[in-house]
Amino acid sequence: MIQTPVLETPRLILRPLCREDAPAMQAQFPRWEIVRLMDGAIPWPYPDDGCLTYLTTVALPAAAAGEAWHWSIRRKAAPDALIGVVSLMLKPDDNRGFWLSTDHQGQGLMIEASSAATDFWFEGLGHPVLRVPKAADNAASRRISERVGMRVVETFDKALVCGVHPCELWEITHEAWRAYRAGTAATTGQGPAATP
């Protein structure tokens, strides 16, 4: 079983989620603009103990069983402040998820965090393909997928927090990910952003 490592990017530290992260998550997560396009299983209005319940009954048990890897996202400039979460899961057609506080969106931080997690999925865990479902009108999330070379392989309707919406299943193979990372390194002069 592979434990969740600390990951770093140029601007971020990704630390394994722990029970003590619940209050910081609860302060950031239950906002309509973050939650509305997520899986309909998430309760709304979000309960006051929602993040603690999620950590203790879903995230941490799955991590202990080697079925998921969850990180808190923190800026290196302010490492004590949780600003989001990125996760990897061994679920069919649902391998990665993330959210970022509204105050930190639009700065390119999520592509750093999700790329570090994706590096770990392929290089650390050795999976051949990553699949990610998302709402078709989640423009910010779609831009991240498009930028790294993912492609839509299926469309479907799904119950989200805001109701039933058209969704897409995005995919990238290990080979395509390596090609994207090699191109990124060539244009920036830097190696991979994530260092497990």
Contacts in CASP RR format, 6 or more apart in sequence:
PFRMAT RR
TARGET T0000
AUTHOR 0000-0000-0000
METHOD contacts of the structure
MODEL  1
MIQTPVLETPRLILRPLCREDAPAMQAQFPRWEIVRLMDGAIPWPYPDDG
CLTYLTTVALPAAAAGEAWHWSIRRKAAPDALIGVVSLMLKPDDNRGFWL
STDHQGQGLMIEASSAATDFWFEGLGHPVLRVPKAADNAASRRISERVGM
RVVETFDKALVCGVHPCELWEITHEAWRAYRAGTAATTGQGPAATP
1 66 0 8 1.000
2 66 0 8 1.000
2 69 0 8 1.000
2 124 0 8 1.000
2 125 0 8 1.000
3 16 0 8 1.000
4 16 0 8 1.000
4 17 0 8 1.000
4 63 0 8 1.000
4 69 0 8 1.000
4 70 0 8 1.000
4 71 0 8 1.000
5 16 0 8 1.000
5 120 0 8 1.000
5 196 0 8 1.000
6 13 0 8 1.000
6 14 0 8 1.000
6 15 0 8 1.000
6 16 0 8 1.000
7 13 0 8 1.000
7 14 0 8 1.000
7 71 0 8 1.000
7 116 0 8 1.000
7 117 0 8 1.000
7 119 0 8 1.000
7 120 0 8 1.000
7 194 0 8 1.000
7 195 0 8 1.000
7 196 0 8 1.000
8 14 0 8 1.000
8 76 0 8 1.000
8 116 0 8 1.000
8 194 0 8 1.000
8 195 0 8 1.000
9 112 0 8 1.000
9 113 0 8 1.000
9 115 0 8 1.000
9 116 0 8 1.000
9 193 0 8 1.000
9 194 0 8 1.000
10 112 0 8 1.000
10 190 0 8 1.000
10 193 0 8 1.000
11 75 0 8 1.000
11 76 0 8 1.000
11 77 0 8 1.000
11 109 0 8 1.000
11 112 0 8 1.000
12 73 0 8 1.000
12 74 0 8 1.000
12 75 0 8 1.000
12 76 0 8 1.000
12 109 0 8 1.000
12 112 0 8 1.000
12 113 0 8 1.000
12 116 0 8 1.000
13 74 0 8 1.000
13 75 0 8 1.000
13 76 0 8 1.000
13 79 0 8 1.000
14 71 0 8 1.000
14 72 0 8 1.000
14 73 0 8 1.000
14 74 0 8 1.000
14 86 0 8 1.000
14 113 0 8 1.000
14 116 0 8 1.000
14 117 0 8 1.000
15 71 0 8 1.000
15 72 0 8 1.000
15 74 0 8 1.000
16 63 0 8 1.000
16 69 0 8 1.000
16 70 0 8 1.000
16 71 0 8 1.000
16 72 0 8 1.000
17 55 0 8 1.000
17 59 0 8 1.000
17 60 0 8 1.000
17 63 0 8 1.000
17 70 0 8 1.000
17 71 0 8 1.000
17 72 0 8 1.000
17 85 0 8 1.000
18 55 0 8 1.000
18 60 0 8 1.000
19 52 0 8 1.000
19 55 0 8 1.000
19 56 0 8 1.000
19 60 0 8 1.000
21 51 0 8 1.000
21 55 0 8 1.000
21 72 0 8 1.000
21 82 0 8 1.000
22 51 0 8 1.000
22 52 0 8 1.000
22 55 0 8 1.000
23 51 0 8 1.000
24 72 0 8 1.000
24 81 0 8 1.000
24 82 0 8 1.000
25 51 0 8 1.000
25 55 0 8 1.000
25 72 0 8 1.000
25 82 0 8 1.000
25 84 0 8 1.000
25 85 0 8 1.000
26 48 0 8 1.000
26 49 0 8 1.000
26 50 0 8 1.000
26 51 0 8 1.000
26 52 0 8 1.000
28 34 0 8 1.000
28 82 0 8 1.000
28 83 0 8 1.000
28 84 0 8 1.000
28 101 0 8 1.000
29 35 0 8 1.000
29 46 0 8 1.000
29 51 0 8 1.000
29 84 0 8 1.000
29 85 0 8 1.000
29 99 0 8 1.000
30 45 0 8 1.000
30 46 0 8 1.000
30 50 0 8 1.000
31 102 0 8 1.000
32 44 0 8 1.000
33 102 0 8 1.000
34 99 0 8 1.000
34 100 0 8 1.000
34 101 0 8 1.000
34 102 0 8 1.000
35 42 0 8 1.000
35 44 0 8 1.000
35 46 0 8 1.000
35 161 0 8 1.000
36 160 0 8 1.000
36 161 0 8 1.000
36 162 0 8 1.000
37 134 0 8 1.000
37 135 0 8 1.000
37 137 0 8 1.000
37 138 0 8 1.000
37 141 0 8 1.000
37 160 0 8 1.000
37 161 0 8 1.000
37 162 0 8 1.000
37 165 0 8 1.000
38 99 0 8 1.000
38 160 0 8 1.000
38 161 0 8 1.000
39 158 0 8 1.000
39 159 0 8 1.000
39 160 0 8 1.000
39 161 0 8 1.000
40 158 0 8 1.000
40 159 0 8 1.000
40 160 0 8 1.000
40 161 0 8 1.000
40 163 0 8 1.000
42 161 0 8 1.000
43 50 0 8 1.000
44 161 0 8 1.000
47 53 0 8 1.000
59 68 0 8 1.000
59 70 0 8 1.000
59 87 0 8 1.000
60 70 0 8 1.000
62 68 0 8 1.000
62 70 0 8 1.000
62 89 0 8 1.000
63 69 0 8 1.000
63 70 0 8 1.000
66 90 0 8 1.000
67 89 0 8 1.000
67 90 0 8 1.000
68 87 0 8 1.000
68 88 0 8 1.000
68 89 0 8 1.000
68 90 0 8 1.000
69 87 0 8 1.000
69 88 0 8 1.000
69 117 0 8 1.000
69 120 0 8 1.000
70 85 0 8 1.000
70 86 0 8 1.000
70 87 0 8 1.000
70 88 0 8 1.000
71 85 0 8 1.000
71 86 0 8 1.000
71 87 0 8 1.000
71 113 0 8 1.000
71 117 0 8 1.000
72 82 0 8 1.000
72 84 0 8 1.000
72 85 0 8 1.000
73 82 0 8 1.000
73 83 0 8 1.000
73 84 0 8 1.000
73 85 0 8 1.000
73 86 0 8 1.000
73 98 0 8 1.000
73 100 0 8 1.000
73 109 0 8 1.000
73 113 0 8 1.000
74 80 0 8 1.000
74 81 0 8 1.000
74 82 0 8 1.000
74 83 0 8 1.000
75 81 0 8 1.000
75 83 0 8 1.000
75 104 0 8 1.000
75 109 0 8 1.000
83 100 0 8 1.000
83 101 0 8 1.000
83 103 0 8 1.000
83 104 0 8 1.000
83 109 0 8 1.000
84 98 0 8 1.000
84 99 0 8 1.000
84 100 0 8 1.000
84 101 0 8 1.000
84 104 0 8 1.000
84 113 0 8 1.000
85 98 0 8 1.000
85 99 0 8 1.000
86 96 0 8 1.000
86 97 0 8 1.000
86 98 0 8 1.000
86 110 0 8 1.000
86 113 0 8 1.000
86 114 0 8 1.000
86 116 0 8 1.000
86 117 0 8 1.000
87 96 0 8 1.000
87 97 0 8 1.000
87 98 0 8 1.000
87 117 0 8 1.000
88 95 0 8 1.000
88 96 0 8 1.000
88 97 0 8 1.000
88 117 0 8 1.000
88 120 0 8 1.000
88 121 0 8 1.000
88 125 0 8 1.000
89 95 0 8 1.000
89 96 0 8 1.000
89 97 0 8 1.000
93 131 0 8 1.000
93 133 0 8 1.000
93 154 0 8 1.000
93 169 0 8 1.000
94 131 0 8 1.000
94 132 0 8 1.000
94 133 0 8 1.000
95 121 0 8 1.000
95 127 0 8 1.000
95 130 0 8 1.000
95 131 0 8 1.000
95 132 0 8 1.000
96 114 0 8 1.000
96 117 0 8 1.000
96 118 0 8 1.000
96 121 0 8 1.000
96 130 0 8 1.000
96 132 0 8 1.000
97 114 0 8 1.000
97 132 0 8 1.000
98 110 0 8 1.000
98 113 0 8 1.000
98 114 0 8 1.000
98 117 0 8 1.000
100 109 0 8 1.000
100 110 0 8 1.000
100 113 0 8 1.000
105 140 0 8 1.000
106 140 0 8 1.000
110 140 0 8 1.000
110 144 0 8 1.000
111 144 0 8 1.000
111 147 0 8 1.000
111 148 0 8 1.000
112 193 0 8 1.000
114 144 0 8 1.000
115 148 0 8 1.000
115 193 0 8 1.000
115 194 0 8 1.000
116 193 0 8 1.000
116 194 0 8 1.000
117 194 0 8 1.000
118 130 0 8 1.000
118 148 0 8 1.000
118 172 0 8 1.000
118 177 0 8 1.000
119 177 0 8 1.000
119 181 0 8 1.000
119 192 0 8 1.000
119 193 0 8 1.000
119 194 0 8 1.000
119 196 0 8 1.000
120 194 0 8 1.000
120 196 0 8 1.000
121 127 0 8 1.000
121 130 0 8 1.000
122 130 0 8 1.000
122 174 0 8 1.000
122 177 0 8 1.000
122 178 0 8 1.000
123 196 0 8 1.000
124 196 0 8 1.000
126 174 0 8 1.000
127 174 0 8 1.000
128 173 0 8 1.000
128 174 0 8 1.000
129 171 0 8 1.000
129 172 0 8 1.000
129 173 0 8 1.000
129 174 0 8 1.000
130 150 0 8 1.000
130 171 0 8 1.000
130 172 0 8 1.000
130 177 0 8 1.000
131 153 0 8 1.000
131 169 0 8 1.000
131 170 0 8 1.000
131 171 0 8 1.000
132 145 0 8 1.000
132 150 0 8 1.000
132 169 0 8 1.000
132 170 0 8 1.000
132 171 0 8 1.000
133 158 0 8 1.000
133 167 0 8 1.000
133 168 0 8 1.000
133 169 0 8 1.000
133 170 0 8 1.000
134 141 0 8 1.000
134 142 0 8 1.000
134 145 0 8 1.000
134 167 0 8 1.000
134 168 0 8 1.000
134 170 0 8 1.000
135 141 0 8 1.000
135 158 0 8 1.000
135 160 0 8 1.000
135 165 0 8 1.000
135 166 0 8 1.000
135 167 0 8 1.000
135 168 0 8 1.000
136 142 0 8 1.000
136 155 0 8 1.000
136 165 0 8 1.000
136 166 0 8 1.000
136 167 0 8 1.000
136 168 0 8 1.000
137 165 0 8 1.000
137 166 0 8 1.000
142 168 0 8 1.000
145 170 0 8 1.000
148 172 0 8 1.000
148 177 0 8 1.000
148 180 0 8 1.000
149 172 0 8 1.000
149 176 0 8 1.000
149 180 0 8 1.000
150 170 0 8 1.000
150 171 0 8 1.000
150 172 0 8 1.000
151 170 0 8 1.000
151 171 0 8 1.000
151 172 0 8 1.000
152 168 0 8 1.000
152 169 0 8 1.000
152 170 0 8 1.000
152 171 0 8 1.000
153 169 0 8 1.000
153 170 0 8 1.000
153 171 0 8 1.000
154 168 0 8 1.000
154 169 0 8 1.000
155 166 0 8 1.000
155 167 0 8 1.000
155 168 0 8 1.000
155 169 0 8 1.000
156 166 0 8 1.000
156 167 0 8 1.000
156 169 0 8 1.000
157 164 0 8 1.000
157 165 0 8 1.000
157 166 0 8 1.000
157 167 0 8 1.000
158 164 0 8 1.000
158 165 0 8 1.000
158 167 0 8 1.000
160 167 0 8 1.000
172 180 0 8 1.000
181 191 0 8 1.000
181 192 0 8 1.000
184 190 0 8 1.000
184 191 0 8 1.000
184 192 0 8 1.000
184 193 0 8 1.000
185 191 0 8 1.000
185 192 0 8 1.000
END
